[in-house]
Amino acid sequence: MPSYSPDALRRWPDVESAELFAIDAADRLLLDESAAARADAPEGSLVIVGDSYGALTLGAADAGAAGIRVHQDLLSAERALSANADRAGLAGAFRSLPFGSELLTGARVVLVRLPRALDALDDIAALIAAHADPDVVVFAGGRIKHMTVAMNEVLRRSFGSVDVTHARQKSRVLIARGPLPASDPQPHTRAHEVPGLDEPLTVCAFGGAFAGTSIDIGTRFLLEHLGTPSPVARGDIIDFGCGTGVIAAWLALRNPEATVLATDQSAVAVASASATAAANGIADRVTVVRDLGLASRPDASASFIALNPPFHTGTAVPDGVAEPLFAEAGRVLQPGGELWTVWNSPLQYRGALERLVGRTRQVARNKKFTVTVSTRG
């Protein structure tokens, strides 16, 4: 019969290596600090937000909780939780839900892995306060090096009291009680018209989206050199790992006859990219999909892919983060199709691109970034 052990948790389908773990001290502290509250909570009233790989959900389920509601921003995190639950025989103890009222209505205990972005925490706290039970207790924890005093102030906007636990193994938990009335509990986008591009562009972002309403410097460097490649006009265009949808919107605006697919595994990125497309009047030509890699795309089905790949997972910078994305792009490109990529120059991705996609040439390079185009053979 399967049994649960936190030390047996895996990160799959995220990057796995000897120095990366699926549970950390903050997860363990959250479970310990919330143990008494979870034991007293009625069935179905425990909610978990931001569980990385299932440590919080499965730890609570192993302790007897049932009907757990879970929201994870990353699709890879959902898959990891599901796979870990299957191995432990706990698959029936929880259900994954979008970030919204169904997730939090009537919640008595909420466990939150603290996000790095304060606006993301603000959205989470406001939604809990609006929909959870009046007696809800929120346990929000993280690694001390990623926590700031400003997080306490953000929680106080939505809760009457915020207490701080003692630190343990460089981790800490904030405990919030007494939800305050919220005039606008729904997560909302922040919008900003970005200067310095040859096409006027409004960027929208929900709390926690990478780069927010600005354009990160890597994406801007790619756009400076992308131009309007001829393959764009001839077939399907994909903005792979779209974030807030900047590249997808830019391509659609510059190619008014084209349709663009924007994909990302982050729920907040997909919501942000959809809002960006709508704000620029191109929602009818930009389709945004939450996808792990390009799993929803068949082989040899696109002529052009743009990619600004991540080089880290969480705060770690292991080898092999970008290579699965290059392999997916190579699978989906038609013969002669092009992958335009911007990457941190010290990472020297050209060899991997040659191997996984095809002939690769450098388009531009500075001290920070390199832009390449790889052609599928």
N, C-alpha and C positions, 0 to 999 in steps of 0.2 A: 504494500500500500504506500503511495507517495507520502512524503512528509516534508514539512517546511524547515529550511535552515537559512537564515539570512546570509550566511557565508557561501551558500550555493547559488545566490542570485547571479545572473549574467546580464551583461549590457546589450547583447544582441537584440536588434540589428545595428546598433551603434558600434563604434570602434572598440575592440577589446584588445587589451595588452596587459602585461604583468604589472605595470604601474598604475593601471586604471581599475577602479572598483565600482560595483553596482550599489554599494551602500557605504555611507560615511558616518562620521561621528554626529553630524547634525541630524541625520535620520534617526539614529539610536537615541539621541537626547529628546527629540520630539516624541518618540514613542514612550519613553520613560516619563516625561513630564505630563503627558496626556493620559496615562494609563488609568488613573482613578476616574477621570471624567468620562473616558470611553466605556469603562465598566458600568457606569451609571446611566449611560445614554440609551434611550429606547432603540430597538432595532430599526434600521433604515434612516437614522438621524445623524450618522457619521458621514462627513464629506471631506475629501482630500483633494487639494489643489497643488499641482506642480510636482507630483511624485516622479522622481527621475526614472527609475527602472522597476518600481514596485515594492521597494523596501517598506514604505509607510503603509500601503494598502494591504500587502500580504502579512506584514507584522501585526496589523490590527485584526485581520481575518484569522490569523493563527491564534490570537488571543480570544477569539469568540465573536467578533463583530460580524454581522451579516447585513446585506442590503446596502453595502457601502457605495456611495456615489463618488465618482472620480473624474477629474478633468486634468488632462495633460496637454500642453500646447503642442508638443512634437509628436508626430505620427510614429516615429521610431520608439518613443517612450511608451506609447500605447501598445505597440507590438511587443516590446520587452516585457511589460507587465503581463500581457496575455500569455507569452511563452513561459515566463517564470511561474505564473499561476497554474498553468497546465502541468508543469513538472512537479509542483507542490500539491496538486489535487485541490486547489482552492479557486478554480475558475468560476464557480457559482456564487462567490461571496461578494462580488462587486459588479457594477456596470459603468461603462465610460459614457460621459455625457458632454455636450458642448458647454461652453461657458455662458451660463444664462440662468434664468429663474428656476428652471426645472432642476438644475444642479443643486440649488441652495435652499429651496423652499422648505421650511420646517427644520432646518439643520440645528442640532443641539451642540455638536462638537465639530469644529473644522480644523484640520491640520493643513498648514501651508508651508511649502518650501519658499522662503523669501526670494522674490525675483530681484535681479540687480537694479532694474529700472524703477524709480519711485512712481512714475505714472502708472506702471503695471500694478504695483501694490495698491495705489489709490483706487484703481478700477476694481480690484479684488475686494478690498475692504468695503467699498461702497455697495457692491452687489451683495456681499454677506449681510451687511447691516440692513439692507432693504428687504431681504427675503428670508433670512434665517429666523429661527425662534427667538423671542425676546430674551430668553435665558441662554443664548448661545455663548459658548466659550471658544475663542480662536487661539490656537497655538501656532505661531509663525516663527520658524526657526531657520538658521543658516550658519555658515562659517563666519566667525567674527571678522575675518579679513575682508569679507564682502558686505558687512553690515555697517550702517551709519546711524547716528542719532536722528537724522532726518526721517528714518523709517518709523521711529516712535511717534513723531509729529504727524506723519501721514495716517497712521492708525488712529490717532486721536481725533482726526477729522470725522471719523465714522463711529468711534466707540468712546464711551464715557470714561473708561479706565484702561490703562495699559501698564502692565507690570513686566519686569525684566528678571529672568531667572539668573542664577549663578552660572558662570561659564564652566564648561567641561570639555576637555579635549579640543580647545579652540573653537567651540561652538556655543551658541546661546539661543534662547527661545524668548520671544515676546508673547505675552498672554493678554488678550483683549477681551473685555466684557462690556455689556451695556450698549447695544447698538443704538445709534442716534438716528433720528428721522433724516431721510435723504430726499432732497428735492429732485435730483436727477441721478438715479441709481444705475442707469444703463451705461456700459462702457461707451465712450465716444471717441471719435477721431479728432486728431489735431491736424490741421491743414496749413500748408505753407507754399506760396509760389516761389519757386527756386530760380534765382537769377543766374546769369552766366552761361545759359545754354542757347543754342540757336533756335530752339523751339520753346515757347513759353510752356511751363510745366508746373502743375500743382501736385504736390505730394501729400498724401493723407496717411496717417499712422495711428493705430490704436496703441494703447500703453504696452510697452515692452517690445515693439517692433524694432528690429535692428536699424540704427541710424535715425530713427524717428522721422521727422518731416524734412530732414536734410538729405543730401546725397553724399554717401561716404566717398572718400577720396579715390578709392580704387574704382568704383563705378564711374565716377566723373572722368577719370583717366581713360577708361574704356570708351566712354561716349565721345571723348575728344578725338579718338582715332578710328572709331567704327565707321563713320561716313554712312553711305548707303550702299552696301555691297550688293552686287547684282543678284546673288542667290535669294535675297529677301523678296524680290518681286516674282520669284518663280515657284515658290512652294511654301510649305508650312514653316512658320517661324515660332521658335520656343525661347522664352526667357526662363532658364533653368535655375531654380533657387532664387525666385523672383523678389523675395523680401517685400518691400512696399510697392513693387511694381514699376519702379522708375524706368528700367530698361524696356519693359513691355510697352509702357505708355509712349516712350520716346520713339520706339520702332513703329508703333501704330500711327503716331502723328506724322512721321516722316514718310510713311508708306501708306497713303490713304486707301489703296485698293487691297491691302493685306489684312489678314486676320492673324492674331497672335495668341499663342497659348502661354500662360504664365503658371508655373508650378512651384510649390514649396511644401515642405512637410510641416511647417508651423501654422497653426490655426490663426494666430494673430497676424502673421504675414499675409495669409490668404485673404483675411477680412480687410486688411489694409490695402492690398493690391486691388481688390475689387472696388474699394472706395476711391482709390487713385484713378482707376479707369473711368469711373462715373464722373469724378470731378473734372476730368479732361474731355468729357463728351465722347468717349470711345468705348463705352461698356458693351456696345453691340458688336465690337470687333476684337475685344480682348476677353478670352475665357480664362478664368482663374480656377485652378484645381489644387486641392490638397493631395499630395502624392508622395510616396517614398521613392526617391529617385525619379525615374520616368516610367514607373511600372505600368501606368495606364496607356502607354504608347507602344504600338507594334514596332517591330524591327524595320529599319530603312524607311521611315515614314516622314522624315523632316529634311528640309534642305538647308536650314540655318538654325543654329543654337547659339545663344549668348550665355555666358556663365561667369559669375564672380564667386568662385568657390570659397567656402570657409576653410581656414587652416587650423582651426582648433575645435575641440569638443568640450564645452563648458569652459574652464580656465586652463585646461591641459592642451599642449601642442604636440600630440603624438604623430608618428608617421602614419600615412595611409588614409588620412581624412578625405583628401580630394580624389584619390585614384578611383574609388568606386563611382564617383560622379563622371569622371572622364570615360570610364568603361561604359556607363549608361549612355552617354552622349554618342560614343562610337557605335553602339548598338542601334540607336535610333536614327542616326544620320543616313541619308541615301548616299550611294556612291557619288563622289564629287561634292557632297554637302560640306558645309563649313561650320566649325566650332570656333567662335571668337571667345577668348578667355583672358581675364586679367588676374594676375597672381602676384604675391609678394616675391620680389626679385630674389631674395636669398634662398627661397625654397627650391629653385631650379627644377621646375616641373616639365621642362621641355622634353626630357627623355621619356617620361611617363606618357605625355601626350603623343609622342611619336609612336610609342608601343601600343597604346590603347585606342587611338583614334586614327592617326595617319600622318603624312608628311606635315611638318609644322615649321612655320617661319615666324620670326620676330617682327612685329609691326612697330613697337615703340618700347622704350625702357627708360626708367629713371632710377634714382637711388632706392625708391620704395617699391615700385611696381613694374611689371612687364606685361605687355599685351601681345598675344600670339594668335595666329589663325591656323587651325589644323584642318586639313582636307581629308575626308574619308576616301580611301582607295577603292 
